[in-house]
Amino acid sequence: MLFAMAAPQLACSRDSASDTAKTKGSSKGGGDDDESAPSKSKKQKKLSNDDDEAKPKKKKSKKAADDDAPKKKERDPCDDADAPTWKVVKAVGKAPTLDVSYPEFTSSCTEVAESLSAVFSKDAKRRRAAFEKDYADAKRDGSTFLDGFDYKFECIPTFVSARVVSVLCGETAYTGGAHGGSSREGHTFVIEGTKLREVKLAELFDGTKAWKSKVARLANGQVTKQRKQRELDPVEDSKVEGALGPFALIKMGVVVYFDSYTLGPYAEGSFDATLSFDSLSGLLADDGPVSKM
């Protein structure tokens, strides 16, 4: 009976509360006035927004406008630099029979020019210092060969473009003994942005093909002619293939060098072979250094 009696009392309480709320509402001016209040508020907001839009907007300062403007990428002089230019520089030494020279490069891309110049200047100065030491030691020891001491080192570019630079260096020296010595070496660089990448002979060719034996056969054709002129017997293609290494690029092709001792005794001398790009057709790498010349 306790739970059965409680429900009507709760219902009665709800009705009383509802009546009380209506009475309070009437005492504040009636229900119609309350319903119109939100509508007035929306109109006021709209008028306020219209007033804001009607006000002249403040102009941005020139600095602020510049800051907001899309930034233009500054032109990098290395992106479309022309081919470097060069001049010969002498590395003067203390020994009286010392002759060392190397190329010094200039370019709109200073990083490339400085890197190229540094490669050859450092090497030339290192060789100069080594010969000067040999000369000083021989002089101190009273060498009978001192008057014949002689050293020459020279580097000359054989091909220069905006993306490929090839340089041939040659060295001849006499520091005593039965005879002097000589050697040649090529340095070929691909320019990639501001970086230099030195390449080897193999990088010129398509690695999927038997390029080495074919290049050796072509080179030996010219070597054989030179040997015949010197009344020397020919050598096998395999010997030429084993001696492939030093090279330089020229406008029309590749020059490979064979120094003394590489194909025979010192007395036979050195040899070289110029291989045109036409003769190497089908062997060169499609995206190799030659394609960038």
C-alpha positions as CSV (number, residue, x, y, z in Angstrom):
1,M,0.0,0.0,0.0
2,L,2.9,2.3,0.6
3,F,4.1,2.3,-3.1
4,A,0.5,2.5,-4.4
5,M,-0.2,5.7,-2.6
6,A,3.0,7.5,-3.6
7,A,2.3,7.8,-7.3
8,P,-0.7,10.1,-7.2
9,Q,1.1,12.4,-4.8
10,L,4.1,12.7,-7.3
11,A,1.7,13.5,-10.2
12,C,0.0,16.1,-8.1
13,S,3.3,17.7,-7.4
14,R,4.2,17.9,-11.1
15,D,0.9,19.7,-11.9
16,S,1.4,22.2,-9.1
17,A,4.9,23.0,-10.4
18,S,3.6,23.5,-13.9
19,D,0.9,25.9,-12.7
20,T,3.5,27.8,-10.7
21,A,5.7,28.2,-13.8
22,K,2.8,29.5,-15.9
23,T,1.9,32.0,-13.2
24,K,5.5,33.3,-13.0
25,G,5.5,33.6,-16.8
26,S,2.4,35.6,-16.8
27,S,3.7,38.0,-14.1
28,K,6.7,38.8,-16.4
29,G,4.6,40.0,-19.3
30,G,3.0,37.0,-20.9
31,G,4.1,34.1,-23.2
32,D,3.8,36.1,-26.5
33,D,6.5,38.6,-25.4
34,D,8.9,35.7,-24.5
35,E,8.6,34.1,-27.9
36,S,9.4,37.3,-29.8
37,A,12.6,37.9,-27.8
38,P,14.9,35.4,-29.7
39,S,13.7,36.9,-33.0
40,K,14.9,40.4,-32.0
41,S,18.2,39.0,-31.0
42,K,18.8,37.5,-34.5
43,K,17.9,40.9,-36.1
44,Q,20.3,42.7,-33.9
45,K,23.1,40.2,-34.7
46,K,22.4,40.7,-38.5
47,L,22.5,44.4,-38.2
48,S,25.8,44.2,-36.2
49,N,27.3,42.0,-38.9
50,D,26.1,44.4,-41.7
51,D,27.7,47.3,-39.8
52,D,31.0,45.3,-39.6
53,E,31.0,44.6,-43.3
54,A,30.2,48.2,-44.1
55,K,33.3,49.4,-42.2
56,P,36.3,49.9,-44.5
57,K,38.9,47.1,-44.0
58,K,42.3,48.1,-42.8
59,K,45.0,47.8,-45.5
60,K,48.0,45.6,-44.9
61,S,51.3,47.2,-44.8
62,K,53.7,46.6,-47.7
63,K,55.9,44.5,-45.4
64,A,53.0,42.3,-44.4
65,A,51.9,42.0,-48.0
66,D,55.4,40.9,-49.0
67,D,55.5,38.4,-46.2
68,D,52.2,36.9,-47.4
69,A,53.2,36.8,-51.1
70,P,54.4,33.4,-52.4
71,K,58.1,33.2,-52.2
72,K,60.0,33.0,-55.5
73,K,62.9,30.4,-55.6
74,E,66.2,32.2,-56.1
75,R,68.0,31.1,-59.2
76,D,70.9,28.8,-58.5
77,P,73.8,29.7,-60.8
78,C,74.8,26.0,-60.7
79,D,71.5,24.9,-62.3
80,D,72.3,26.2,-65.7
81,A,76.0,27.1,-65.5
82,D,78.0,27.3,-68.7
83,A,81.1,25.1,-69.3
84,P,83.9,26.1,-67.0
85,T,86.9,28.0,-68.5
86,W,90.5,27.3,-67.5
87,K,94.0,28.6,-67.6
88,V,97.4,27.0,-66.9
89,V,99.0,27.8,-63.5
90,K,102.7,27.0,-62.7
91,A,103.6,25.5,-59.4
92,V,107.0,27.1,-58.8
93,G,109.5,25.0,-56.9
94,K,113.0,25.3,-55.4
95,A,114.6,22.6,-57.6
96,P,116.1,24.2,-60.7
97,T,114.8,21.5,-63.1
98,L,111.3,21.4,-61.8
99,D,108.4,22.2,-64.1
100,V,104.9,21.6,-62.7
101,S,101.7,23.1,-64.1
102,Y,98.0,22.4,-63.7
103,P,94.6,23.9,-64.9
104,E,92.8,26.5,-62.7
105,F,89.1,26.7,-63.5
106,T,86.5,29.5,-63.3
107,S,82.7,29.2,-63.6
108,S,79.5,30.9,-62.7
109,C,79.1,27.9,-60.3
110,T,82.0,28.7,-58.0
111,E,81.7,25.5,-56.1
112,V,82.4,23.4,-59.2
113,A,85.3,25.6,-60.3
114,E,86.9,25.5,-56.9
115,S,86.5,21.8,-56.6
116,L,88.0,21.1,-60.0
117,S,91.0,23.4,-59.4
118,A,91.6,21.9,-56.0
119,V,91.9,18.4,-57.4
120,F,94.8,19.3,-59.7
121,S,96.5,22.0,-57.6
122,K,96.8,19.6,-54.6
123,D,98.1,16.8,-56.8
124,A,100.6,19.1,-58.5
125,K,101.9,20.5,-55.2
126,R,102.2,17.1,-53.7
127,R,104.3,15.9,-56.6
128,R,106.4,19.1,-56.5
129,A,107.2,18.5,-52.8
130,A,108.1,14.9,-53.4
131,F,110.6,15.8,-56.2
132,E,112.1,18.6,-54.1
133,K,112.7,16.2,-51.3
134,D,114.4,13.7,-53.7
135,Y,116.5,16.6,-55.1
136,A,117.5,17.8,-51.6
137,D,118.4,14.3,-50.5
138,A,120.5,13.7,-53.6
139,K,122.3,17.0,-53.2
140,R,123.1,16.2,-49.5
141,D,124.4,12.8,-50.4
142,G,126.6,14.2,-53.2
143,S,124.8,12.2,-56.0
144,T,126.6,12.0,-59.3
145,F,123.2,12.1,-61.0
146,L,122.3,15.5,-59.6
147,D,123.1,17.5,-62.8
148,G,120.7,15.3,-64.7
149,F,117.8,15.5,-62.2
150,D,114.7,16.6,-64.1
151,Y,111.0,16.6,-63.4
152,K,108.0,17.7,-65.4
153,F,104.3,17.3,-64.6
154,E,101.5,18.8,-66.7
155,C,97.7,18.5,-66.7
156,I,95.7,19.8,-69.7
157,P,92.0,19.5,-70.2
158,T,91.0,17.4,-73.3
159,F,87.3,18.1,-73.0
160,V,85.2,20.6,-71.0
161,S,81.4,21.0,-71.0
162,A,78.8,22.1,-68.5
163,R,78.4,18.5,-67.2
164,V,81.6,16.7,-68.1
165,V,85.3,17.6,-67.7
166,S,88.2,15.4,-68.8
167,V,91.9,16.1,-68.1
168,L,95.0,14.3,-69.2
169,C,98.1,14.5,-66.9
170,G,101.6,13.5,-67.9
171,E,104.7,13.0,-65.8
172,T,108.3,12.6,-66.8
173,A,111.1,12.3,-64.2
174,Y,114.8,11.4,-63.9
175,T,116.3,11.0,-60.4
176,G,119.2,8.8,-61.3
177,G,119.8,5.4,-62.7
178,A,119.8,3.9,-66.2
179,H,116.8,5.9,-67.4
180,G,114.0,8.1,-66.3
181,G,110.3,7.3,-66.1
182,S,107.1,8.6,-67.6
183,S,103.4,8.0,-67.0
184,R,100.1,9.3,-68.1
185,E,96.7,9.4,-66.3
186,G,93.3,10.7,-67.2
187,H,90.8,12.2,-64.9
188,T,87.2,12.5,-66.1
189,F,84.4,14.1,-63.9
190,V,80.7,14.2,-64.2
191,I,79.3,17.4,-62.7
192,E,76.2,16.8,-60.6
193,G,74.8,20.0,-59.3
194,T,77.7,21.3,-57.2
195,K,79.4,17.9,-56.8
196,L,82.1,16.2,-58.9
197,R,82.0,12.5,-59.5
198,E,85.1,10.9,-61.1
199,V,84.3,8.1,-63.4
200,K,86.3,5.0,-64.5
201,L,86.6,3.6,-68.0
202,A,84.0,0.9,-67.3
203,E,81.3,3.5,-66.5
204,L,81.3,4.7,-70.1
205,F,80.0,1.3,-71.3
206,D,77.0,-0.9,-71.1
207,G,77.8,-3.4,-68.4
208,T,75.5,-6.0,-69.9
209,K,77.7,-6.3,-73.0
210,A,81.2,-7.7,-73.5
211,W,82.6,-4.2,-74.1
212,K,86.0,-4.8,-72.7
213,S,87.1,-7.4,-75.3
214,K,85.6,-5.4,-78.1
215,V,87.4,-2.2,-76.9
216,A,90.6,-4.1,-76.6
217,R,90.4,-5.4,-80.1
218,L,89.7,-1.9,-81.5
219,A,92.6,-0.4,-79.5
220,N,95.0,-3.2,-80.4
221,G,94.3,-2.4,-84.1
222,Q,95.9,1.0,-83.6
223,V,98.6,-0.3,-81.2
224,T,99.7,-2.8,-83.8
225,K,100.2,-0.1,-86.4
226,Q,102.4,1.9,-84.0
227,R,104.4,-1.2,-83.1
228,K,104.9,-2.0,-86.8
229,Q,106.3,1.5,-87.3
230,R,108.8,0.8,-84.5
231,E,109.5,-2.7,-86.0
232,L,108.0,-4.4,-83.0
233,D,106.0,-7.6,-83.0
234,P,102.2,-7.3,-82.4
235,V,100.7,-8.3,-79.0
236,E,97.6,-10.3,-78.3
237,D,94.2,-8.6,-77.7
238,S,94.2,-10.2,-74.3
239,K,97.3,-8.3,-73.3
240,V,95.8,-5.0,-74.4
241,E,92.6,-5.9,-72.5
242,G,94.5,-6.5,-69.3
243,A,96.2,-3.1,-69.7
244,L,93.0,-1.0,-70.2
245,G,92.7,1.7,-67.6
246,P,94.0,5.3,-68.2
247,F,91.7,7.2,-70.6
248,A,90.5,10.7,-71.4
249,L,87.5,12.0,-73.4
250,I,87.8,14.2,-76.4
251,K,85.1,15.7,-78.5
252,M,84.9,12.8,-81.0
253,G,85.7,9.8,-78.8
254,V,87.8,8.1,-76.1
255,V,91.6,8.0,-76.0
256,V,93.1,5.0,-74.0
257,Y,96.7,5.1,-72.9
258,F,99.3,2.4,-72.5
259,D,102.5,3.5,-70.6
260,S,105.9,2.0,-70.8
261,Y,106.1,-1.5,-69.3
262,T,102.3,-2.2,-69.8
263,L,102.7,-3.9,-73.2
264,G,106.4,-4.7,-73.2
265,P,109.8,-3.6,-72.0
266,Y,110.6,0.1,-71.3
267,A,112.5,0.4,-74.6
268,E,109.4,-0.3,-76.6
269,G,107.9,3.0,-75.3
270,S,104.2,3.9,-74.7
271,F,101.2,3.7,-76.9
272,D,97.7,5.2,-77.2
273,A,94.6,4.5,-79.2
274,T,91.8,7.0,-80.2
275,L,88.4,5.3,-80.4
276,S,85.7,7.3,-82.1
277,F,82.2,7.2,-80.6
278,D,81.0,5.9,-84.0
279,S,83.3,2.8,-83.6
280,L,81.9,2.3,-80.1
281,S,78.3,2.4,-81.2
282,G,76.2,-0.1,-79.3
283,L,78.7,-0.4,-76.5
284,L,78.3,2.9,-74.7
285,A,75.9,3.2,-71.7
286,D,72.7,5.0,-72.6
287,D,72.9,7.2,-69.5
288,G,76.6,7.1,-69.0
289,P,79.1,10.0,-69.0
290,V,79.2,10.2,-72.8
291,S,75.5,10.9,-73.0
292,K,76.1,14.0,-70.8
293,M,78.8,15.5,-73.0
